[in-house]
């Protein structure tokens, strides 16, 4: 019965994938299916270096039905190419001027073919933008660390996906902040989960049930994973 219901929902989602109604249907379905869904605004504190991958296919970033996604979207991932990280190292460790960094060389090439980049029509405008935004961001984080996005609505969250094995996959928000965290060697940063794979949610469910029954063998496999700490603390 569950398979039939889920198949119907998938057919609906393919046709009306962006509608509020379909998202609510999936939310309701998974609330009935799982006993331990994480709150949508749940913050995970993760080590920056554990976020190694990004989805290979851009359209996968649009798939979201509440917190849970089924399918093979998570297998189509690649290691992150960290152009921004390299450029921020050049800027803040080796004191490069922004126009001398690799990312600005990339912007310079793009400006030859595009009318504007990031709303800027010249390298000078881009440099001014980076000095105002990225320099300021770097020194704010260096002084204050990372703030919890649930406690300060001015904080722009970093989003991740969690694949079927519990691997953390970078979404598409917070590239500069993630790079800054690595440069400053910050132990843990706050992230919000865009979506979890259905099979990972099933692992969370088993951990929840085993924890209630004092069974530890399976739990020990994931004991240090940031996305199960809320379960183990209860």
N, C-alpha and C positions, 0 to 999 in steps of 0.2 A: 504493500500500500504506500509506504514511504517513497519507494522508487518511482511509483506512478505519479504521485503528487509532485515530486521533484522534477520529473520529466515535463509535466504540464507547466511548471513554473519556468523551466528553462526555455520552453517554446514561447511563452509570453515574453520572457526577458529579451529574446532575440528580436522581437518585433517592437517592444516598447521599453527598451533597456534604460532609457533615461528618465522614465516617468517616476514621479513620487510614489504612485500607487504600487508599482511593481516592487520598489524597494521596501515598502511597508509589508507587502505580502511575504517577501523573503524574510524580513525581520520576524514576522509572526511565526513562520514555519520553523525557523531555527530556535526561536524561544520555546516552541513546543518540543523540539527534538533534543535540545541540549539543556542540561541542568546548570552548567557553569559557563555561561557566556560572560565575557569581560565587558565592563561598561565601555561605551564608545569613547568616552573622554579619559579612559585610563592611561596614565603616563607610565612609561617604562623608563628606567634609568639603565642605560646600556653603555658598554665600552665602545668608543668611536671606532676602533679598529675591527670590531666585529661586524660592521656594516660594509661588506665587501662587494656586493653585487647590485646590479640594476636590471630591471626588466629589459629584454632585448627588443621587444615589440612595443612601440609607443601606445598602440591601441589598447594593450592590456591594462594600462593605467586607468582606463575609463571603466573597467569592469568592477562593479562594486554593488553588493546587495547587503546593506548593513555591514556587519563585521566579517562575514564568511563568504568565501568564493570557492566554488568547486572547479574541476577541470584541470588542464595541464598548463595553465598560464605561468605557473611558477617554475616550470622546467625550462622555459625560454628566457634564460637570464645570462648575463655576461658580467665579467669583472669590470668594476667601475674604472674608467679612464679619468684620472684625477688632474685634469688640466688646471682647474681652479686651485687645487691644493698646491701644485707645483708653483703656480704663479704667486700664491700668497706666501709661500716659503721664500720666493725670490724677493717679495716686497718686505716682509716683516723680519726675516732672518738675515738676508743679504743686502737689505736697504736699496733695492732697485727702485727707480722711478716707475710708476705704473706703465708708461708707454714702452718701457724696456722689457716688460714681462711677457711670457709666452702667450697669455690670454689676450693681451693687447695686440700682439702680432697677428693673432687670429682675427681679432676685431678689424684690424687694418685691412686684411684681405677681404673680409665680408663687406666693408664699406665701399670697396671698389665695385661690387656687384649689387649691393642693396642701398636703398636710399637712406636708411637709418638702422642703427643697431641699439636696442634697449632705449629707444626713443631719442637717441643722440645721432647727429649728422656728421660728427667729426671726432677725431681722437681727442682733441682738447675738451670737448663736451663729455666724452666718456671718462677722461681723467678727472674732471671736476666731479662727476657723479661718483666715481670710486673713492675719491678723497672724502666726499661728504658722507657716503654710506658705509663703505667697507672699512676704511680707516677708523671711523667712529665706532662701528660694530666691534672691530678687533679690540680696541682699547676699553670699551664697555665690558666685554666678556673677560678681558684680562683683569679688570678691576673687580667685577661683581660675580664672575662665573656665569653659569647658565641658570636662568630663572625658570620655574615651573610654569608652563603655558596655562595651566588651569588656575594659577594664582595671580597671573598678570596677563590680562587680555591684550596687552600691547605686544606681547611676545609672539612672533611668527613661528609656529611649531615646525619641527622636523618630522616628516611622516615616513613610515616604513611599512612594508608588507612582511608577513611571516609565511614562509613556504611550508610545504607538507612535512618537512623534516625539522622545522624550527629555525631554519636559516633566516637571518634578517636581510631584507632586500630594500635598498634605498628607493624611495618614491621619487618625487620631483620637486621637493621643496626643502631649502636649507643647505644647499651645497656649500656656500661660503661659511656658514656656521659650523658645519661638520669639519671643514678644512681647518678652521680656526681652532676647534677643539683638539685636533691632532697636533697642530703646531704648538699649542700651549700645554700639551700633554695632560689634558683634563681626563681624570679617571673615568667619569661617567657623565653622560648627557641625557636630558629628557627627550623622549620621542613619543609621538602618538602613532597608534597602529591604524593605518588606512584600511587594511583587510587582512584576515587570516585565511589560510587554506583550510578547507573543510577537514582534511586528514589531520592537520595540526590541532584543530579544535577537538577532534576525537581523542587525540593524545591528552589534551587538557582534561577532557572528561574522565579518562581512565585514571589520571593522576588524582583528580578530585575524589573519585570513588575509592581508590586504593588508600588515599590519605585518611579517609573516614574510617577505613577498616584496618588501619595500622599495617598496611602492606608496603614494604619499602623497596623491594627489588627493582620494580619498574621505575619507581619515583627517582631512584638514585641515578638513573640514566640522564635525567633532566634536572637534577636538583639545583643546579646553579643557573638555569635558564631564566632570564629576566621575566619571561611571560608566564611563569608558573609560581612566582613568589606570592602573588595574592592568594593562590590556592593553599600553599603550604603554611601561610601565616594564620589561616583560619582553623 
